[in-house]
Amino acid sequence: MLRRPSRTTVFTASATALSILGDQALYALLPLYFQDIGLVPIQVGILLSANRWVRLLTNHLAERLVDRFPVNLMLVLSLALGALLSLAYAYISSFLVLFIARCLWGLCFSFIRHISVMGVASSTEPQNLGQIMGFYNGITNIGSVLGIVLGGILFDLIGFSTTLALFCLFSLFAVPFAMKSGLQTSNSITDQRQNDQSSTRYSALLCCGFCIGSVGPGLIMSTLGLILLSRYGTEVDLMGFIVGIATLNGLLLGCRFVLETLGAPIYGALIDRAGIRLGAPLCFLVGLIVMLLLNLSENLAGLALGMIVFFTCGTALSTVLSAEASRLGAKVFARYATAGDLGQAFGPLIGWGAYELIGTPNFVFFLGAGLYAIGMFSTFAAFRLEE
C-alpha cells in the first residue's frame, strides 16, 4: 500500500524539479547550438560534464556545512544561484565563463540534493523510506522531462537564449517551495546498525552506487544513439511511420525519465516489502540478463522492451540504494552520491573509449552487464544478514 508523502517530500522534490530545468535543457540544446556561440565539440563535452566532476568535491562540502549553517538558508541560496546561472547559459558565449557557471551549478546541486534528500530521510519512517524516496525521485524527474522536452519545443519556437531565460524565471519559483517545505535535516543515524558498519559493507554500498551511475545514466544514455544508428541506419519504420533515428533515441531515453516519474514510488514500496537484501540483487541480475540479451538480438521491438526493463531495474536500484544511504546518515549519503556522480562521469568515457578500441558499439552491453555483475555481488556484501 502506497503511503502519502510528507509535505517536506513534496515541496523539496518540487523545488529540486524546478531547479534542474536549465541544466537539463542545456544537455538537449547545447549540442544543437554550440557552433552559433563559437564553441568547438570538445568544449561542449567539457561543459556538459564539468558539473558532475566538481560534485566529487562539493558533495562532501555540503555534508560538512549542513551542521554549521541553517539548512533552509543554504537551500534557498543554492536554488536562487542555480536559477540565475541559466542566464549565463543564455547570454554569455565565453567558454571560460560558461565553464565557471557549470562548476557553480555543480556546487549548487550538491547542496540542493544533499539537503533535500536528508530532509526527506529525517521526516520518514525507516520502513517506508524506499517508497517515499521514490516519490521524491519521481517528482524531481518531472523537471528532467520538462527541461528536455519543453526545452526542445521552446528552442524551435523562441530560440536558445529566450528559452533558457524563461527557464531561469521558472526555476526561481523553487525558492518559495523550499521556504514552505518545513525542512529539517539531521546527521543523526536512524538505525543502530550504523555503529556496526564494516568497511567491507560500506565500500560495497559505494561500489553499487558507482555501478548504477556508470551504466544507466553514463554508459547507456551516452551511447544508445550510436547503437541505434549502427543497427538501423538513419530512419526506422515505427508502427507504420518513418521516424528519424534521433527521434527514436529521444523516445527511448525519455522512457527512463517517465519510468522514474511514475514508477519510482511503486518500485520503492515493493522493495520495502520484499526487503533490500532480496530486491537489490534481483534488480541487478535482471538488468544484467537484459543487457546480455540486447547484445544478441537486434530486433527493434525487443530492444525497446529490453530498454524499458533495464530502465525499470535502474530506477528501482537508484531509489532504494539512495534511500538506504540516506538512512545511514549524511556522511554515508554524501559519499554514496559522490560514487554515483563518479560513475556518471566515467560512463561515457568507458563506452566511447571501448567503441574507439573495438569498433563496435554493441560491446557497450557487455560492459554494462559486467558492471551490473559487480554491483550484484557488491549487494551481497553490503546487505548480508547479520551474523
C-alpha positions in Angstrom: 0.0 0.0 0.0 1.4 3.4 -1.0 1.9 5.9 1.7 1.2 9.5 1.3 4.4 11.6 1.0 5.0 14.2 3.6 4.8 18.0 3.0 8.6 18.1 3.2 8.9 15.4 0.5 6.5 17.1 -1.9 7.8 20.6 -1.5 11.6 19.8 -1.6 11.1 17.5 -4.6 9.1 20.2 -6.4 11.9 22.7 -5.6 14.5 20.3 -7.0 12.5 19.7 -10.1 12.2 23.4 -10.8 15.9 23.9 -10.1 17.1 21.5 -12.8 15.1 22.9 -15.8 18.0 24.9 -17.2 20.6 22.2 -16.6 18.5 19.5 -18.4 17.6 21.9 -21.2 21.3 22.6 -21.8 22.0 18.8 -22.3 19.4 18.8 -25.1 20.1 22.2 -26.7 23.8 22.9 -26.4 24.7 20.1 -28.9 22.4 21.8 -31.4 23.5 25.4 -30.8 27.2 25.3 -29.8 28.5 26.4 -33.2 26.4 29.6 -33.1 28.2 30.8 -29.9 31.6 29.8 -31.2 32.3 26.6 -29.2 34.0 23.5 -30.5 32.8 19.9 -29.8 35.4 19.2 -27.1 34.3 22.3 -25.2 30.7 21.1 -25.3 31.8 17.8 -23.7 33.7 19.7 -21.0 30.8 22.0 -20.2 28.2 19.1 -20.0 30.4 17.1 -17.7 32.0 19.8 -15.6 29.1 20.0 -13.1 29.5 16.2 -12.4 33.2 16.4 -11.8 33.0 19.3 -9.4 30.4 17.4 -7.4 33.1 14.9 -6.4 34.4 17.6 -4.1 31.3 19.7 -3.4 29.2 16.7 -2.2 31.4 16.5 0.9 31.4 20.2 1.4 27.6 20.2 1.6 27.7 17.3 4.1 30.2 19.2 6.3 28.4 22.5 6.2 24.9 21.2 6.9 25.6 21.1 10.6 27.2 24.6 10.8 24.7 26.8 9.0 20.8 26.9 8.7 19.8 24.4 6.1 16.9 26.4 4.9 19.2 29.4 4.2 21.7 27.2 2.4 18.9 25.6 0.3 17.4 28.9 -0.7 20.7 30.4 -1.7 21.6 27.3 -3.7 18.3 27.4 -5.5 18.5 31.1 -6.3 22.0 31.0 -7.6 21.3 27.8 -9.6 18.4 29.5 -11.3 20.3 32.7 -12.1 23.1 30.6 -13.7 20.7 29.8 -16.6 21.1 33.5 -17.6 24.8 32.9 -18.1 24.0 30.0 -20.4 21.5 32.1 -22.3 23.5 35.3 -22.9 27.3 34.5 -22.5 29.4 32.8 -25.1 32.8 32.8 -23.4 33.9 29.2 -22.8 35.7 30.2 -19.6 32.6 32.0 -18.1 30.4 29.1 -19.1 32.8 26.6 -17.5 32.7 28.6 -14.3 28.9 28.7 -14.4 28.8 24.9 -14.9 31.1 24.4 -11.9 29.0 26.7 -9.8 25.9 24.7 -10.8 27.6 21.5 -9.6 28.2 23.3 -6.3 24.6 24.4 -6.0 23.2 21.0 -6.9 25.4 19.3 -4.3 23.7 21.4 -1.6 20.2 21.1 -3.2 20.4 17.3 -3.4 22.0 16.7 -0.1 19.7 19.0 2.0 16.6 17.7 0.2 17.4 14.0 0.5 18.4 14.2 4.1 15.3 16.3 4.8 13.1 13.5 3.3 15.0 10.9 5.3 14.5 12.8 8.5 10.8 13.1 8.0 10.2 9.4 7.0 9.9 6.2 9.0 12.7 3.8 8.1 10.4 1.0 6.9 8.8 3.4 4.3 11.9 5.2 3.2 12.3 3.4 -0.2 8.8 4.2 -1.2 9.0 7.9 -0.1 12.3 8.3 -1.7 10.6 7.0 -4.8 8.1 9.8 -4.6 11.0 12.3 -4.2 12.8 10.9 -7.2 9.6 10.7 -9.3 8.6 14.4 -8.7 12.2 15.5 -9.2 12.4 13.8 -12.6 9.4 15.8 -13.8 12.0 18.6 -14.1 14.2 16.4 -16.3 11.3 15.6 -18.6 10.2 19.3 -18.9 13.7 20.5 -19.3 14.4 18.2 -22.2 11.0 18.1 -23.9 9.7 21.6 -23.3 13.2 22.9 -23.8 13.3 21.4 -27.3 9.8 22.7 -28.2 10.6 26.2 -27.0 14.0 26.2 -28.7 12.2 25.7 -32.1 9.7 28.4 -31.2 11.6 31.2 -29.4 15.3 30.3 -29.7 18.1 29.3 -27.3 18.6 32.4 -25.3 15.0 33.2 -24.6 14.3 29.5 -23.7 17.0 29.5 -21.0 16.0 32.9 -19.7 12.4 31.6 -19.3 13.7 28.6 -17.5 15.6 30.9 -15.2 12.3 32.5 -14.3 10.6 29.2 -13.7 13.5 27.9 -11.6 13.2 30.9 -9.3 9.8 29.6 -8.2 11.8 26.8 -6.4 12.7 29.3 -3.7 9.1 29.7 -2.2 8.7 25.9 -2.4 11.8 25.4 -0.3 10.7 28.1 2.2 7.4 26.4 2.7 8.7 22.9 3.0 9.1 22.7 6.7 12.5 21.3 6.1 14.5 19.8 8.9 17.6 17.7 8.5 19.7 15.7 10.9 23.0 13.9 10.7 21.9 11.6 13.4 21.8 7.9 12.5 18.3 6.5 12.5 19.4 2.9 12.5 21.6 1.5 15.3 23.3 -0.9 12.9 25.3 2.0 11.6 27.5 1.6 14.6 28.5 -1.8 13.4 29.0 -1.0 9.7 32.1 -2.8 8.5 34.5 -1.2 6.0 33.6 -4.0 3.6 29.9 -3.3 3.7 30.4 0.5 3.4 32.7 0.0 0.4 30.2 -2.4 -1.2 27.4 0.2 -1.0 29.7 2.8 -2.7 30.5 0.2 -5.4 26.8 -0.3 -6.0 26.4 3.5 -6.4 29.3 3.6 -8.9 27.9 0.7 -11.0 24.4 2.2 -11.2 25.7 5.6 -12.2 28.2 4.4 -14.7 25.8 2.0 -16.6 22.4 3.7 -16.9 23.0 7.5 -16.8 26.5 7.2 -18.1 27.2 4.2 -20.4 23.8 3.5 -21.9 22.4 7.1 -22.1 25.5 8.3 -23.9 25.9 5.6 -26.5 22.3 4.4 -27.2 22.0 6.8 -30.2 25.2 5.3 -31.7 23.9 1.8 -31.2 20.7 2.6 -32.9 22.4 4.3 -35.8 24.8 1.3 -36.3 21.9 -1.2 -36.2 19.1 0.5 -38.1 20.5 3.4 -40.1 19.2 7.0 -40.1 15.5 6.0 -40.2 13.2 3.3 -39.0 9.6 2.1 -39.6 7.8 2.7 -36.2 4.3 1.3 -36.3 3.9 2.4 -39.9 5.6 5.7 -39.5 9.0 6.5 -40.8 10.9 8.3 -38.0 14.5 9.6 -37.7 16.9 7.7 -35.5 17.3 10.8 -33.3 13.6 10.8 -32.6 13.7 7.1 -31.7 16.7 7.7 -29.5 14.8 10.5 -27.7 11.7 8.4 -27.2 13.7 5.5 -25.7 15.8 7.8 -23.5 12.6 9.6 -22.4 11.2 6.3 -21.2 13.8 6.4 -18.4 12.5 9.7 -17.0 8.9 8.7 -17.4 9.6 5.4 -15.6 11.3 7.3 -12.8 8.5 9.8 -12.5 5.6 7.3 -12.5 7.2 4.1 -11.2 9.8 5.0 -8.5 7.3 5.1 -5.6 5.9 1.7 -6.6 9.4 0.1 -7.0 10.4 1.6 -3.7 7.3 0.2 -2.0 7.8 -3.3 -3.5 11.4 -3.5 -2.3 10.4 -2.1 1.1 8.1 -5.1 1.3 10.4 -7.7 -0.2 13.5 -6.4 1.6 16.5 -4.7 0.1 18.7 -7.9 0.6 16.5 -9.7 -2.0 15.3 -6.7 -4.1 18.6 -5.1 -4.9 20.5 -8.2 -6.1 17.4 -9.3 -8.1 17.3 -5.9 -9.9 21.0 -6.1 -10.7 20.5 -9.7 -12.0 17.6 -8.8 -14.3 19.4 -5.8 -15.7 22.5 -7.9 -16.3 20.4 -10.6 -18.2 18.6 -7.9 -20.3 21.9 -6.4 -21.4 23.3 -9.7 -22.5 20.1 -10.4 -24.5 20.2 -7.0 -26.1 23.7 -7.8 -27.4 22.4 -11.0 -29.0 19.2 -9.7 -30.6 18.9 -6.7 -33.0 15.1 -6.8 -33.2 13.8 -3.3 -32.7 10.7 -4.3 -30.6 12.9 -6.5 -28.5 15.4 -3.7 -28.0 12.7 -1.2 -27.0 11.2 -3.7 -24.5 14.7 -4.6 -23.1 15.5 -0.9 -22.6 12.2 -0.4 -20.7 13.0 -3.4 -18.4 16.6 -2.2 -17.9 15.5 1.4 -17.0 12.9 -0.1 -14.6 15.7 -2.0 -12.8 18.0 1.0 -12.8 15.2 3.2 -11.4 14.4 0.7 -8.6 18.1 0.4 -7.7 18.7 4.1 -7.6 15.6 4.6 -5.5 16.3 2.0 -2.8 20.0 2.4 -2.6 19.9 6.2 -2.2 17.2 5.6 0.5 19.5 3.2 2.3 22.4 5.5 2.1 20.4 8.5 3.5 19.0 6.2 6.3 22.6 5.6 7.4 23.3 9.3 7.8 24.5 12.4 6.0 28.1 11.3 5.7 27.3 8.0 4.1 24.8 9.6 1.7 27.4 12.2 0.6 29.9 9.5 -0.2 27.3 7.4 -2.0 26.2 10.4 -4.1 29.8 11.0 -5.0 30.3 7.4 -6.1 27.2 7.7 -8.3 28.5 11.0 -9.8 31.9 9.4 -10.4 30.2 6.6 -12.3 28.1 9.1 -14.4 31.3 11.0 -15.2 33.3 7.9 -16.2 30.4 6.0 -18.0 30.6 7.9 -21.3 34.4 7.7 -21.3 34.2 3.9 -20.8 31.6 3.5 -23.6 33.2 5.7 -26.2 36.7 4.5 -25.4 35.6 0.9 -25.9 34.0 1.8 -29.2 37.2 3.5 -30.4 39.3 0.5 -29.5 37.0 -2.3 -30.6 34.9 -0.6 -33.4 31.5 -2.0 -32.4 29.0 -0.1 -30.2 27.3 -3.4 -29.2 30.2 -4.1 -26.8 28.7 -1.5 -24.6 26.1 -4.0 -23.5 28.8 -6.5 -22.4 30.5 -3.7 -20.4 27.2 -2.8 -18.8 26.5 -6.4 -17.9 29.9 -6.7 -16.3 29.4 -3.6 -14.2 26.0 -4.8 -13.1 27.5 -8.2 -12.2 30.0 -6.3 -9.9 27.0 -4.4 -8.5 25.1 -7.6 -7.8 28.0 -9.2 -5.9 28.5 -6.0 -4.0 25.0 -6.1 -2.7 25.7 -9.5 -1.1 28.5 -7.8 0.9 26.5 -4.6 1.6 23.3 -6.2 2.8 24.4 -9.6 4.1 22.5 -10.9 7.0 23.8 -10.2 10.5 25.8 -13.0 11.9 
